[in-house]
Amino acid sequence: MVKSSKILFLILTLLFVISLCTNLCFAGDSTISFSDFSAANFIFYEIRLPKAITAICAGSALAAAGLILQIIFRNPLAGPYALGISSGASLGVAIVVLANTSFGFLGNYFFGKSLILLSSISGSFLVTFIILALNKKTNNNIVLLLVGLMISQICSALQSILEYFANPNSLKNFITYSMGALTNASANESFVLFGIIILSLTLLLLFSKPLNAFLLGEKYTNNLGFNYNHKRFMFLVFTSVLTGLITAYCGPIAFIGIAIPILSRWLQSSSNQTNQLLICVMLGASVLLLADIVCYSINPSSVLPINLITTLFGAPIVLTLLLKNKQW
Amino acid sequence: MVTNSPAIKLIDADFGYTKSSKTTSVLTNCNIELNFGDFVTVIGNNGSGKSTLLKSIAGLNPILKGEIVINQTNINNLSYPQLSELVSIALTQKISGFNLTCYDFVAMGQIQKSNLFNQLSNESKSIISHAISICKLTEHQHKLLNELSDGLFQKTVIAKCLAQQTPVMLLDEPSAFLDYSSKHELFLLLKELAITKNKCILVSTHELDLVLKYCSKIILVNANKINLLTVEEAKQSELFKKLSGGFISF
């Protein structure tokens, strides 16, 4: 790592720590009072900490998935949300959760949760490979984005059909979920999620070298000594699992996956994708923690959905990229 | 690793591509032998299959029939990392974005030797700097790829091949955008490299005058066939006269 990258990484670590502490202290609908220790303890360990951990997982995983998708499609406008992969995952969740209202098969807690996760990951997997197949037919950055938009529309139409037939109670839960929520994971679940995300991000970092060659496209990647198809499949499995996992818990979170990698490339000029991945992970986690604070700080008694804040944060970044009269 | 055996040997090879289970052969029955130290140009009309030939030898296009043997090994038996140590290729596609600079592109040539996090050793760095200075890119090395002119970009791609340090180099129309003096410098450099470093260099080009001046052998691509000729033979050949349109006189 060059010196400027090190300084940036240090600053981002600091930002991460500050946003984590602020999030734990202020992002909630009740204030933690130190006179009632057991209540404070409960709020901290059962509500605040799981929520903060979920935010860290979601932010870092989506940013990493976005970076990898951008590299694989060699398109700075790619991302799990923009390409409809999040919608695919969320459709997967909808099928299980809303179909349950008519069949009631989610009685067993563990079985139900696993089924939702599996369905969500299958949804993101399916959309990822549909996009990959369609990308061969177009070689245009903007067209790919429109293809993603169409797939995302198809997924949400199917989802609406399911919602139409669902009962009011599960529908309300599902709609809150589909606007993005960090509060779905229990304390234990958030720890397991954290473990899985840390493990996958570590593996990604260790295998990140071919991503550099990917920037030159398929033919050069092969000529530089990497099996392009094989490696691309591996990376797409990673991004599908990350997106599916996060979407199962938090709903489709907008713009983190596309805006964080763009921001990361603005902040550091290095083209070494290992560095970019590290910066994306730190930045993604911090931004989502901060967004969560904003959700609670406007009116603590009625919390804003996180997607509104991430969209207000991410859309201007993408817009700036589009309007900058520079080649991407 | 460089021996007296042929650098590139094509045995009854057919090249082409398969698109939605339909196979189109572009070149058929190719039989040639090229040695280390040869500086060979591939000439032929647009769309005659020059690029296909180069990509196939690099293992990037499927071989429809026959064998490609590089330095005594059939390329089908080589892994991607092994092949990347034998053959480097420069393609015509334009690449930019993702903060890639001229230096980064050239450094890709040493990517197999970098560590897990793509950090380069001092030895790799000096190889890269050397490749950059040979191609006269030193003052441009920190520019982004989209800030480079077409000619400078071509030099960058050639520098990448040099940094890869392979005994076989394949360059697809490397001189198309170069200025007059750079074209001559490039061909002179490639000739020198072929002889002093004992490399086998294969270049596709339309610059027939340069071909006659610098190359040791010529591959003529025409009507789905390839012919390996010496420069003298080429001058006599009807095909070469046709290609030059009668505008070159010897």
Interface residues (C-beta under 8 A of the other chain):
Chain A: M1 Q70 I71 R74 P76 L205 L206 S208 K209 N212 A213 L215 L216 G217 K219 Y220 N222 N223 L224 G225 F226 N227 R265 S269 S270 S271 N272 Q273 T274 K326 Q327 W328
Chain B: K55 A58 G59 L60 Y80 P81 Q82 L83 S84 E85 V87 S88 I89 L91 Q93 I95 S96 G97 F98 N99 L100 T101 D104 F105 M108 G109 I111 Q112 S114 L116 F117 N118 Q119 N146 Q164
